[in-house]
Amino acid sequence: EGEFAVLATSIDKMVQRMLEQQSILQKEKVFLADSMADISHQMKTPLTSISLLLNLLQEEHLSEKKRLQYVQDLMKLTGRIDWMVYALLRLAKLDAGTVQLQQVPYQIEDLIKAAVTPLEIALDIRDITLEVQMQPDLQHRGDISWMTEAVSNILKNCMEHTPSGGHIRIVTKDNPLYLLIKITDSGRGFTKQDLPHIFERFYRVDKARSRQAGGSGLGLSIVHELVERNFGTIEVSSKEGEGTKFTVRMPYFELEEDDDDA
């Protein structure tokens, strides 16, 4: 009781804060080290394959058919690296807080169309049927460009895990509380062990599925970040061999700012 006691208490609190900060920094350091290791591993696999294919292309007596096949394989591998770099940059921007999400009205029809259009050729090549059921004249408020990326990444995941002859279905509707976007596929589904982790960065499902899908464990992580930053929630249910269902709920709310300047 007295000035020394107050000083001692203040010093003790300061030490506790410093210890907590040190613990946080240590965790961030471990996370960064693990992330760098994951990135290195993700990049190493396609780069090794590219190196092997380039050596094979130098063979003098290589048939034209084989040469074309190797070139196509190279294009797929470089595309995979390009996607990983793009996804990592997206996640870095989100982590750094440099992404300023807009809050403006947009049509759900425009959102779904923008997400689906870039995938139409790939869906046709894979012989996957896409069905869209939209409640007419649906509107929401948020950042349509980033939400388009979120929906597109869900569709890519569904496409990568759905075999030829399968189907993907998009349903949109609303109620007084939220907008609902439900995306289901007839794909391989996820195991009970994988399901709780699919939104974790760099998480890869079993090796057989990873080879078939070619995923990097980044797409769904971006989806989770974007949906939450747009004040929404995302849930996933799946059964191995029977497909997967993604359910996105985007709440309705009024912004405090005036729209007069819009």
C-alpha positions in Angstrom: 0.0 0.0 0.0 1.7 3.1 -1.1 3.7 4.4 -4.1 6.1 1.5 -4.1 3.2 -1.0 -4.1 1.6 0.9 -7.0 4.9 0.9 -8.9 5.4 -2.8 -8.3 1.9 -3.6 -9.6 2.5 -1.5 -12.7 5.8 -3.2 -13.4 4.2 -6.6 -12.9 1.4 -5.8 -15.3 4.0 -4.5 -17.8 6.0 -7.7 -17.5 2.9 -9.8 -18.0 2.0 -7.8 -21.2 5.6 -8.2 -22.5 5.4 -12.0 -21.8 2.1 -12.2 -23.6 3.5 -10.2 -26.5 6.5 -12.5 -26.7 4.3 -15.5 -26.7 2.3 -14.1 -29.6 5.4 -13.2 -31.6 6.8 -16.7 -31.0 3.5 -18.3 -32.3 3.6 -16.0 -35.3 7.2 -16.9 -36.0 6.4 -20.6 -35.8 3.4 -20.0 -38.1 5.6 -18.1 -40.6 8.2 -20.9 -40.6 5.5 -23.6 -41.1 3.9 -21.5 -43.9 7.3 -21.1 -45.7 7.9 -24.8 -45.4 4.5 -25.5 -46.9 5.0 -23.0 -49.7 8.4 -24.5 -50.5 6.9 -28.0 -50.6 3.9 -26.9 -52.8 6.3 -25.2 -55.3 8.9 -28.0 -55.3 6.6 -30.7 -56.6 5.6 -29.0 -59.9 9.0 -27.4 -60.4 10.6 -30.9 -60.2 8.1 -32.2 -62.7 8.8 -29.3 -65.0 12.5 -30.0 -64.8 12.0 -33.6 -65.7 9.7 -32.8 -68.6 12.1 -30.3 -70.0 14.9 -32.9 -70.0 12.6 -35.4 -71.8 11.7 -32.8 -74.4 15.4 -32.6 -75.3 15.5 -36.2 -76.5 16.2 -36.3 -80.3 14.0 -39.3 -81.2 11.0 -38.1 -79.3 7.7 -38.7 -81.2 5.5 -35.8 -82.0 2.7 -37.3 -80.0 4.9 -37.6 -76.9 6.3 -34.1 -77.4 2.7 -32.6 -77.6 1.7 -34.5 -74.4 4.8 -33.2 -72.5 4.0 -29.6 -73.6 0.5 -30.0 -72.4 1.7 -31.3 -69.1 4.1 -28.3 -68.8 1.2 -25.9 -69.4 -0.8 -27.6 -66.6 2.1 -27.4 -64.2 2.9 -23.8 -64.9 -0.8 -23.0 -64.5 -0.7 -24.7 -61.1 2.2 -22.6 -60.0 0.6 -19.4 -61.4 -2.6 -20.2 -59.3 -0.5 -20.8 -56.2 1.3 -17.5 -56.5 -2.0 -15.7 -57.2 -3.6 -17.3 -54.1 -0.7 -16.6 -51.9 -0.8 -12.9 -52.9 -4.5 -12.8 -52.2 -4.0 -14.3 -48.7 -1.1 -11.9 -48.0 -3.3 -8.9 -48.9 -6.1 -10.2 -46.6 -3.6 -10.9 -43.7 -2.0 -7.5 -44.1 -5.4 -5.7 -43.9 -4.8 -3.9 -47.2 -8.0 -5.1 -48.8 -10.8 -2.5 -48.5 -14.1 -4.3 -49.1 -16.7 -2.2 -50.7 -20.3 -2.1 -49.4 -22.5 -1.4 -52.4 -25.7 -3.1 -53.7 -25.4 -5.7 -56.3 -27.5 -8.3 -58.1 -27.0 -12.0 -57.1 -27.6 -12.9 -60.8 -24.5 -10.8 -61.7 -22.5 -12.5 -59.0 -23.3 -16.0 -60.0 -22.8 -15.2 -63.7 -19.4 -13.7 -63.1 -18.3 -16.8 -61.0 -19.6 -19.3 -63.5 -18.6 -17.9 -66.9 -14.8 -18.5 -66.5 -15.4 -22.2 -65.7 -17.9 -23.0 -68.4 -15.3 -24.4 -70.9 -13.6 -26.5 -68.2 -17.0 -27.9 -67.0 -17.9 -28.8 -70.6 -14.5 -30.5 -71.2 -14.9 -32.5 -68.0 -18.5 -33.4 -68.9 -19.9 -31.9 -65.7 -23.4 -30.6 -65.8 -24.1 -27.3 -64.0 -27.6 -26.4 -62.8 -28.4 -23.0 -61.4 -31.7 -22.2 -59.5 -31.9 -18.5 -58.6 -34.7 -16.7 -56.9 -35.4 -13.7 -59.2 -34.5 -10.1 -58.4 -32.2 -11.0 -55.4 -30.0 -8.2 -54.2 -27.3 -8.0 -51.6 -24.8 -5.5 -50.3 -21.1 -6.0 -50.2 -18.1 -6.4 -52.4 -19.2 -8.2 -55.6 -15.7 -8.7 -57.0 -14.4 -10.5 -53.8 -17.6 -12.4 -53.4 -17.3 -13.5 -57.0 -13.9 -14.9 -56.2 -15.2 -16.8 -53.2 -18.1 -18.4 -55.1 -15.7 -19.2 -58.0 -13.3 -20.9 -55.7 -16.1 -23.1 -54.3 -17.1 -24.0 -57.8 -13.5 -24.9 -58.7 -13.2 -27.1 -55.7 -16.5 -28.9 -56.7 -15.3 -29.3 -60.2 -12.0 -30.7 -59.3 -13.6 -33.3 -57.0 -16.4 -34.3 -59.4 -15.8 -37.0 -61.9 -16.9 -37.0 -65.5 -20.6 -37.3 -65.9 -21.3 -35.6 -62.5 -23.2 -32.5 -61.7 -22.9 -29.3 -59.7 -26.0 -27.4 -58.5 -26.2 -23.7 -57.3 -29.3 -22.5 -55.4 -29.8 -19.0 -54.3 -32.7 -17.7 -52.1 -33.3 -15.3 -49.3 -35.3 -14.8 -46.1 -35.7 -11.8 -43.8 -32.4 -12.5 -42.1 -29.9 -13.5 -44.8 -29.1 -14.4 -48.4 -28.5 -18.1 -48.9 -26.1 -19.5 -51.6 -26.0 -23.3 -51.6 -23.5 -25.2 -53.9 -23.6 -29.0 -54.0 -21.8 -31.5 -56.1 -21.9 -35.2 -56.9 -18.2 -35.7 -56.4 -16.0 -37.9 -54.2 -16.8 -36.0 -51.0 -14.5 -35.6 -48.0 -13.8 -38.1 -45.2 -14.8 -37.4 -41.6 -11.1 -36.8 -40.9 -10.6 -34.3 -43.6 -13.8 -32.3 -43.2 -12.9 -30.2 -40.1 -9.7 -29.1 -41.8 -10.6 -28.2 -45.4 -10.6 -24.4 -44.7 -7.0 -24.6 -43.2 -4.2 -23.2 -45.4 -2.2 -25.8 -47.2 -4.3 -28.6 -45.9 -4.3 -31.5 -48.4 -6.7 -34.4 -48.4 -5.5 -37.9 -49.0 -2.8 -38.3 -51.7 -5.0 -40.0 -54.2 -7.6 -37.2 -54.2 -4.8 -34.6 -54.2 -3.3 -36.0 -57.4 -6.6 -36.2 -59.1 -7.7 -32.7 -58.1 -4.4 -31.0 -58.2 -5.4 -28.7 -55.3 -3.0 -26.7 -53.3 -5.0 -26.3 -50.1 -5.4 -22.5 -50.7 -8.7 -22.0 -52.6 -11.1 -22.8 -49.7 -8.9 -20.9 -47.3 -9.5 -17.8 -49.4 -13.2 -18.6 -49.5 -13.4 -18.7 -45.7 -11.5 -15.4 -45.3 -13.6 -13.6 -47.9 -17.0 -14.8 -46.7 -16.2 -13.9 -43.1 -14.8 -10.5 -44.1 -18.1 -9.9 -45.9 -19.9 -10.6 -42.6 -21.1 -14.0 -43.7 -20.7 -17.6 -42.6 -19.9 -20.8 -44.6 -20.6 -24.3 -43.6 -19.8 -27.6 -45.4 -21.3 -31.0 -45.1 -19.9 -34.0 -47.0 -20.0 -37.8 -47.2 -17.3 -39.8 -48.9 -18.5 -41.0 -52.2 -21.7 -39.0 -52.2 -20.6 -35.4 -52.8 -20.3 -32.2 -50.8 -22.5 -29.2 -50.0 -21.3 -25.7 -49.3 -23.8 -23.4 -47.6 -23.0 -19.6 -47.5 -25.2 -17.3 -45.5 -24.8 -13.5 -46.0 -26.8 -11.5 -43.5 -28.7 -8.3 -44.4 -27.8 -5.2 -42.5 -27.9 -1.4 -42.9 -24.8 0.5 -43.2 -24.3 3.6 -40.9 -23.0 5.7 -43.8 -25.3 7.6 -46.1 -25.6 6.5 -49.7 -25.9 10.1 -50.9 -22.2 10.1 -52.1 -22.5 6.9 -54.0 
